[in-house]
Amino acid sequence: LLDVGEDATPIPEGRRVGLYHVGLKIGESDEELREAIEKLKAEGVTVGGAADHGVTHSVYIFDPDGNEIELYIDVQPPAWKDDPQAILAPVRPLRL
């Protein structure tokens, strides 16, 4: 992270060229994902979204520059290891 000062050019809103998304596996179970959400909220972090990707359960937060950070767990057992096409499943709302 760089501290660029108050007179720096503002970061453009919305999608733009550059880093958009980083995904971090944070555990192995929905319980670990629930605990992460509780910790984030306790620290005042806004959870911007959540999704059931079929092969992963994910929550989304944003860094100070607006880059999306996905915190996820692989759904157990990891279906994508036996069926790589499973990653193409439609996204559904996450129910923890």
C-alpha positions as CSV (number, residue, x, y, z in Angstrom):
1,L,0.0,0.0,0.0
2,L,1.2,3.5,-0.8
3,D,0.2,6.6,1.0
4,V,-0.1,9.1,-1.9
5,G,-1.5,12.1,-0.1
6,E,-4.7,14.1,-0.2
7,D,-3.9,15.7,-3.6
8,A,-3.6,12.4,-5.4
9,T,-5.8,11.7,-8.4
10,P,-8.9,9.9,-7.2
11,I,-9.4,6.3,-8.2
12,P,-12.1,6.0,-10.9
13,E,-15.5,4.5,-9.9
14,G,-16.7,1.2,-11.2
15,R,-14.8,-1.4,-13.3
16,R,-11.5,-0.3,-14.7
17,V,-8.2,-1.7,-16.0
18,G,-6.1,-3.2,-13.3
19,L,-6.6,-5.5,-10.4
20,Y,-10.3,-6.4,-9.9
21,H,-10.5,-9.5,-7.7
22,V,-8.4,-11.5,-5.4
23,G,-9.7,-14.8,-3.9
24,L,-8.4,-16.2,-0.6
25,K,-9.3,-19.6,0.7
26,I,-9.9,-19.1,4.5
27,G,-10.9,-22.6,5.7
28,E,-12.6,-25.9,5.0
29,S,-16.1,-25.5,6.3
30,D,-19.2,-23.2,6.4
31,E,-18.6,-22.8,10.1
32,E,-15.2,-21.2,9.4
33,L,-16.8,-18.9,6.8
34,R,-19.5,-17.9,9.4
35,E,-16.8,-17.2,12.0
36,A,-14.9,-15.0,9.4
37,I,-18.1,-13.0,8.7
38,E,-18.7,-12.5,12.4
39,K,-15.1,-11.3,12.9
40,L,-15.4,-8.9,9.9
41,K,-18.6,-7.4,11.1
42,A,-17.2,-7.0,14.6
43,E,-14.3,-5.0,13.2
44,G,-16.7,-2.8,11.2
45,V,-15.9,-4.4,7.8
46,T,-18.8,-4.3,5.3
47,V,-19.6,-7.6,3.6
48,G,-20.5,-6.6,0.1
49,G,-22.0,-9.8,-1.0
50,A,-22.1,-13.6,-0.7
51,A,-22.5,-16.4,-3.2
52,D,-22.9,-20.2,-3.5
53,H,-20.8,-21.0,-6.6
54,G,-21.6,-24.7,-6.3
55,V,-18.0,-25.6,-5.7
56,T,-17.2,-22.8,-3.3
57,H,-19.1,-20.6,-0.7
58,S,-17.9,-17.1,-0.9
59,V,-18.2,-13.7,0.8
60,Y,-16.9,-10.5,-0.7
61,I,-15.3,-7.4,0.9
62,F,-13.5,-4.5,-0.6
63,D,-10.0,-3.0,0.2
64,P,-9.6,0.8,0.6
65,D,-9.0,1.1,-3.2
66,G,-12.2,-0.7,-4.1
67,N,-10.6,-4.0,-5.1
68,E,-12.9,-6.9,-4.4
69,I,-11.6,-9.6,-2.0
70,E,-13.3,-12.9,-2.1
71,L,-13.0,-15.0,1.1
72,Y,-14.1,-18.6,0.3
73,I,-14.2,-22.3,1.3
74,D,-14.3,-25.2,-1.0
75,V,-17.6,-27.1,-0.7
76,Q,-16.9,-30.4,0.8
77,P,-16.3,-32.9,-0.7
78,P,-14.6,-30.8,-3.4
79,A,-16.8,-31.8,-6.4
80,W,-14.6,-30.0,-8.9
81,K,-11.8,-32.5,-8.4
82,D,-13.9,-35.3,-9.8
83,D,-15.9,-33.1,-12.2
84,P,-14.0,-30.0,-13.5
85,Q,-17.2,-28.9,-15.3
86,A,-18.7,-28.3,-11.8
87,I,-17.0,-24.9,-11.8
88,L,-19.4,-23.7,-14.5
89,A,-22.4,-24.2,-12.2
90,P,-24.7,-21.1,-12.0
91,V,-24.2,-18.8,-9.0
92,R,-26.8,-19.0,-6.3
93,P,-27.5,-17.0,-3.1
94,L,-25.4,-18.2,-0.2
95,R,-27.4,-19.7,2.7
96,L,-25.1,-20.4,5.7
